């Protein structure tokens, strides 16, 4: 008999941790964004607000970026809307969410009336496909995963696919990985749905811009369930711009720079005696300490916000998620940890 675990605080997110005067190590949005060239294009789009949004150019841009037909793309008001639409359209009998991961997929499923089974990873938080029940007809997983920063091999996720099962992969942070080597977004794969967001790399959390990549029939069903004009004209302009060759080159360079600073930051945190989940590939780290909530409180007193880990199913009060910033900001946090005797 499968066990349906209790609901945790699935609606707690990094922005909840912020407050006046706090340095932000809690939200996983790239600092210094959106870049000026992107902000100017979004501002210019305001001149067209009298007309209803036209998705054609943005759809074509996403399709080109991922080697897809436009009928395999659904533009959404961020990844959060995508999860809600999937939860409403799909009719799984045995949905499974692999945790720890971003909690909105499970929250959306529960809100739509689905009973959700959790497959909770531990140790180094890597996935053995055999952990997923054979009769699961919907599997949701992040890659790289929030909050663990683990990047699952594409071959492992492909091993989850089978007739009668839908595999939903949240790739909100995949463009933070240089070259996106483990992405399942490039070209259609039977039974696989990829959800993408522009929030993280481009600093567009307030704009709500994302998309779904899936087989034509499912995209058609999702489009029928989506309200008309769900994605605003400024968001469509941003989607098109962020799929341009210029934007892809810029994001890949940032991802390479991020990897260098992240590895340095990990080494320093390990030197402080903190345990960082190995193999981090996203712009944040999952860190285990003896008293995570206590350290979080002390850091707030010193002007730093980090993300508590205990609201992620599978983690507890000894876990924190810490964003990776630039060298100067990261060193300032390290200095505070040193002052606290960490």
C-alpha positions in Angstrom: 0.0 0.0 0.0 1.4 3.4 -0.9 1.7 6.1 1.8 0.3 9.5 1.2 2.4 11.9 3.3 1.0 15.0 5.0 1.0 18.4 3.5 3.8 20.8 4.6 4.0 24.5 4.0 4.2 24.1 0.3 3.5 27.8 -0.3 6.6 29.1 1.5 9.1 30.5 -1.0 12.3 32.5 -0.9 10.6 35.9 -1.2 8.9 35.2 2.1 12.3 35.4 3.8 13.1 39.0 2.6 12.7 42.1 4.6 13.9 45.7 4.7 17.7 46.1 4.9 18.3 42.3 4.4 21.0 41.2 1.9 19.2 38.7 -0.4 20.6 35.2 -0.3 17.1 33.6 -0.2 15.7 34.2 -3.7 17.3 32.5 -6.7 17.0 35.4 -9.2 20.2 36.6 -10.8 21.3 39.9 -9.4 21.7 43.0 -11.6 18.8 41.9 -13.9 17.1 42.5 -16.2 20.0 43.8 -18.2 19.5 47.3 -19.7 19.0 46.0 -23.3 16.2 43.7 -22.1 14.6 46.3 -19.8 14.5 48.8 -22.7 12.7 46.3 -25.0 10.2 45.6 -22.3 9.6 49.3 -21.6 9.1 50.0 -25.3 6.4 47.3 -25.4 4.2 49.5 -23.2 3.3 51.5 -26.4 1.4 48.4 -27.7 -0.7 47.8 -24.6 -3.9 48.9 -26.3 -3.8 45.9 -28.5 -4.5 42.3 -27.4 -1.3 40.3 -27.0 0.0 38.5 -30.1 2.0 35.4 -29.3 3.2 34.5 -32.8 6.7 35.9 -32.6 7.4 34.6 -29.1 6.1 31.2 -30.0 8.3 31.0 -33.1 11.3 32.2 -31.0 10.8 29.5 -28.4 10.3 26.8 -31.1 13.5 27.8 -32.8 15.4 27.8 -29.6 14.4 24.2 -28.8 14.1 22.7 -32.2 10.3 22.3 -31.8 7.2 22.9 -33.8 5.1 25.9 -32.6 2.3 23.4 -31.8 4.6 21.9 -29.1 5.0 25.2 -27.2 2.6 26.8 -24.7 3.6 30.2 -23.4 2.6 30.8 -19.8 2.5 33.4 -17.0 5.6 31.8 -15.5 6.2 28.2 -14.5 3.6 28.5 -11.7 0.8 28.8 -14.2 2.2 25.8 -16.2 2.0 23.6 -13.1 -1.6 24.7 -12.4 -2.7 23.9 -16.0 -1.0 20.5 -16.0 -2.7 19.7 -12.7 -6.1 20.6 -14.1 -5.7 18.9 -17.5 -4.0 15.7 -16.6 -6.1 13.0 -14.9 -3.5 10.8 -13.2 -4.5 7.9 -10.9 -1.2 7.7 -9.2 0.8 11.0 -9.4 4.2 11.0 -7.9 6.4 14.0 -7.0 10.1 13.5 -6.4 11.3 15.5 -3.4 13.0 17.6 -2.2 12.0 19.9 -5.1 10.1 23.1 -5.8 6.8 22.8 -4.0 4.5 24.4 -6.5 4.0 21.3 -8.6 2.7 19.3 -5.6 0.7 22.3 -4.4 -1.0 22.6 -7.8 -1.8 18.9 -7.9 -3.3 19.0 -4.4 -5.4 22.1 -5.2 -6.8 20.3 -8.3 -7.9 17.4 -6.0 -5.2 14.9 -6.7 -3.7 12.6 -4.0 0.0 12.8 -4.3 2.6 10.3 -3.4 6.1 11.6 -2.5 9.3 9.8 -3.5 11.8 11.4 -1.0 15.5 11.3 -2.0 18.2 11.5 0.6 22.0 11.2 0.8 23.4 13.0 -2.2 19.8 13.5 -3.5 20.5 11.7 -6.8 17.7 9.7 -8.4 17.5 6.0 -8.9 14.6 5.5 -11.4 13.7 2.3 -9.5 12.6 4.4 -6.6 9.6 5.6 -8.6 6.6 3.2 -8.3 6.0 1.2 -11.5 2.3 2.1 -11.6 2.9 5.9 -11.3 1.3 7.5 -14.3 2.5 11.0 -13.6 6.0 11.9 -12.3 7.2 15.4 -11.5 10.9 16.2 -10.9 13.2 19.3 -11.1 16.4 19.4 -13.0 18.6 20.9 -11.8 16.6 20.5 -8.6 15.5 23.3 -6.3 16.7 23.3 -3.5 19.4 20.6 -3.7 21.1 22.0 -6.8 21.6 18.5 -8.1 21.6 18.0 -11.9 20.2 14.6 -12.9 21.6 13.0 -16.1 19.2 13.2 -19.0 19.5 9.4 -19.4 18.2 8.9 -15.8 15.1 11.0 -16.5 14.5 9.4 -19.8 14.5 6.1 -18.0 11.4 7.2 -16.2 9.4 7.5 -19.4 7.1 4.7 -20.5 3.7 4.2 -22.2 0.9 5.5 -20.1 3.1 7.8 -18.0 3.7 11.5 -18.2 7.0 12.8 -16.9 7.1 16.5 -16.1 10.6 18.0 -15.7 10.9 21.5 -14.2 13.9 23.0 -16.0 13.5 26.5 -14.5 17.3 26.6 -13.7 18.6 24.6 -16.7 19.9 27.8 -18.4 22.1 28.3 -15.4 24.1 25.2 -16.5 26.7 25.9 -19.3 25.6 24.3 -22.5 22.5 22.7 -20.9 23.9 19.2 -21.4 21.2 17.3 -19.5 18.2 19.2 -20.9 15.2 17.3 -22.3 13.9 20.4 -24.0 15.5 20.0 -27.4 13.2 18.1 -29.7 10.0 16.2 -28.7 10.2 13.1 -26.5 7.1 10.9 -26.0 5.5 11.3 -22.7 8.0 14.0 -21.5 6.9 17.6 -20.6 9.4 20.3 -19.9 8.6 23.5 -18.0 10.8 26.5 -18.4 11.0 29.9 -16.7 12.7 33.2 -17.6 12.5 34.4 -14.0 15.9 33.2 -12.7 18.5 34.2 -15.3 16.8 37.4 -16.5 15.3 38.8 -13.4 11.7 38.8 -14.5 9.9 37.4 -11.5 7.5 40.3 -11.6 6.7 39.9 -15.3 5.7 36.2 -15.2 7.1 34.6 -18.3 7.6 30.9 -19.0 6.6 28.1 -21.3 5.8 24.4 -21.6 7.3 22.1 -24.2 5.3 18.9 -24.9 3.7 16.8 -27.6 1.1 18.5 -29.7 -2.0 16.9 -28.3 -1.1 17.8 -24.7 -0.3 21.4 -25.7 -3.6 21.6 -27.4 -5.4 20.5 -24.2 -3.4 22.9 -22.0 -4.2 25.7 -24.4 -7.9 25.0 -24.2 -7.7 25.2 -20.4 -5.7 28.4 -20.4 -7.5 31.7 -20.2 -7.3 33.9 -23.3 -4.4 36.4 -23.4 -2.9 34.9 -20.3 0.6 36.2 -21.2 0.9 39.9 -21.4 2.5 41.8 -24.3 5.6 42.8 -22.2 6.1 39.2 -21.2 5.8 38.1 -24.8 8.4 40.6 -25.9 10.7 39.3 -23.1 10.2 35.7 -24.2 11.2 36.5 -27.7 14.2 38.6 -26.7 15.5 36.0 -24.2 15.5 33.3 -27.0 17.6 35.5 -29.3 21.2 34.4 -30.1 22.5 37.5 -28.2 20.6 36.5 -25.1 21.6 32.8 -25.3 25.3 33.8 -25.6 24.9 36.2 -22.6 23.2 33.6 -20.4 25.7 30.9 -21.2 28.6 33.2 -20.3 26.9 34.1 -17.0 26.4 30.4 -16.4 30.1 29.8 -16.9 31.1 32.6 -14.5 28.5 31.4 -12.0 30.1 27.9 -12.0 33.5 29.4 -11.1 32.2 31.5 -8.2 29.9 28.7 -7.0 32.7 26.2 -6.8 34.8 28.7 -4.8 31.9 29.5 -2.5 31.3 25.8 -1.9 34.9 25.3 -0.9 34.8 28.1 1.5 31.6 26.9 3.1 33.0 23.4 3.4 36.1 25.0 5.1 33.7 26.5 7.6 32.6 23.0 8.5 29.2 23.3 6.7 28.0 20.4 4.6 27.0 21.4 1.1 25.2 18.9 -1.1 27.8 17.8 -3.5 27.7 18.4 -7.3 25.8 21.7 -7.1 25.0 23.0 -10.6 22.4 25.7 -10.0 22.7 29.3 -8.6 22.1 28.1 -5.1 23.4 25.7 -2.5 21.7 23.3 -0.2 23.5 23.4 3.1 23.2 21.3 6.3 24.1 22.7 9.7 23.4 21.6 13.2 20.8 24.3 13.8 19.6 25.7 10.5 16.7 27.7 11.8 18.9 29.1 14.6 21.6 30.1 12.1 19.0 31.6 9.8 17.8 33.8 12.7 21.3 34.9 13.6 22.0 35.8 10.0 18.8 37.9 9.9 20.0 39.8 12.9 23.2 40.5 11.0 21.3 41.7 7.8 21.3 38.5 5.7 18.3 36.5 4.4 18.7 32.8 3.6 16.0 30.3 2.7 14.9 27.9 5.4 14.9 24.3 4.3 12.3 22.7 6.5 9.4 23.6 4.3 10.8 21.4 1.5 9.5 17.8 1.9 12.4 15.6 2.7 14.5 18.3 4.5 14.3 19.4 8.1 15.3 22.3 10.4 19.0 21.6 9.9 18.9 22.6 6.2 19.2 26.0 4.5 19.3 27.1 0.9 21.8 29.8 0.2 22.0 31.7 -3.2 25.3 32.1 -4.9 26.0 35.8 -5.7 29.2 37.5 -6.8 32.6 37.2 -5.0 32.2 40.4 -3.0 28.7 39.6 -1.7 29.6 35.9 -1.0 32.7 36.9 0.9 30.7 39.3 3.0 28.4 36.5 4.0 31.4 34.2 4.7 32.8 36.9 7.0 29.6 37.0 9.0 29.6 33.2 9.3 33.2 33.5 10.6 32.1 36.2 13.1 29.3 33.9 14.3 31.9 31.2 15.0 30.8 29.0 12.1 
